[in-house]
């Protein structure tokens, strides 16, 4: 059994016609009877571009995970996600 609480926020800013930038942040705290407590912070930046019926999307960010318990463990990982969508 575990319990978690998370907060997230984002914004979207138009840069030029049909191109938008969205900064995002998410924080999660999780406790468990089996595993140590864990805190995760995930900031990222998303880019959105639309051209007629084609939508291109890219997001890049970092995950900072800290486990609290008998031994403290910190992990950092990076991610990049790319996508394309055809709307018909």
N, C-alpha and C positions, 0 to 999 in steps of 0.2 A: 504494500500500500504506500502511496506517495501523495504528497500535496505540493501544489505549485501555484505561484502567482506570477503574472507577467504584465508588463506595461510596454506599449508600443506607440510610436508616433511617426508621422510622415507628413511631408508637404509636397506640393507639386508647383513648379515654377515654369512658365512658358519662356523659352529663350528666343526663338524665332518661330515663324509659322510652322505648325505641326511638329515641333521639336520641344520636348519637355524634360526637365531634370527633377528628380524626386529624391531628396535625402531621406533616409529612414533610420530608425534606431529601435531596437527591441532589447528588453532586459527581462530575464526570467530567474526566479529563485525556486529551487525544488528541494524538498526534504523527503527522505524515504526511511522506512524502518530497516531496510536491507543495506542500502548504499549510503554514503556520506552526503551531506547537503551539498548542493551545487549552485553556483551563480554563473549565468551566461549573459554576456553583453555582445550584441550583434549590430554594429553600425554598417550602413551600406549606402551606395549611391546608384540610383537607377536612371537610365536614359531611355526615352521613348520617342520614336520617330515614325510618323505616318505619311505614306505616299499613296494617294488614291485608296485602293482597297488593301494595300499591304501595310502591315504594322511590324516594325523592328524594335526589339527590346534588348537591353543589356543591363546587367546589374553586377556590381563588384563590391566586395566588403570583406570584413574580418570577423572571426568568432573568437572571443576571449572567454575561456571556460576555466573556472576555479572551483576545485573540489575542496570542501572543508570537512575535516574529521580528524582521525588519528594522524594522517599525514596530509599535508597540503599539497595539492597537485595543480599546476597551471598549464594549460594548453592554449596555443594560438594556431588558428588555421585561417586560410584565405580562400575566397571562392569567387568565381566568375560564372555568370549564367548568361547565355545568349539565346534569343528566341526570335522566331518570325511567325507571323500569323496572316493568313489571307482571309479577309472577310468578304463573303459573297452572299 
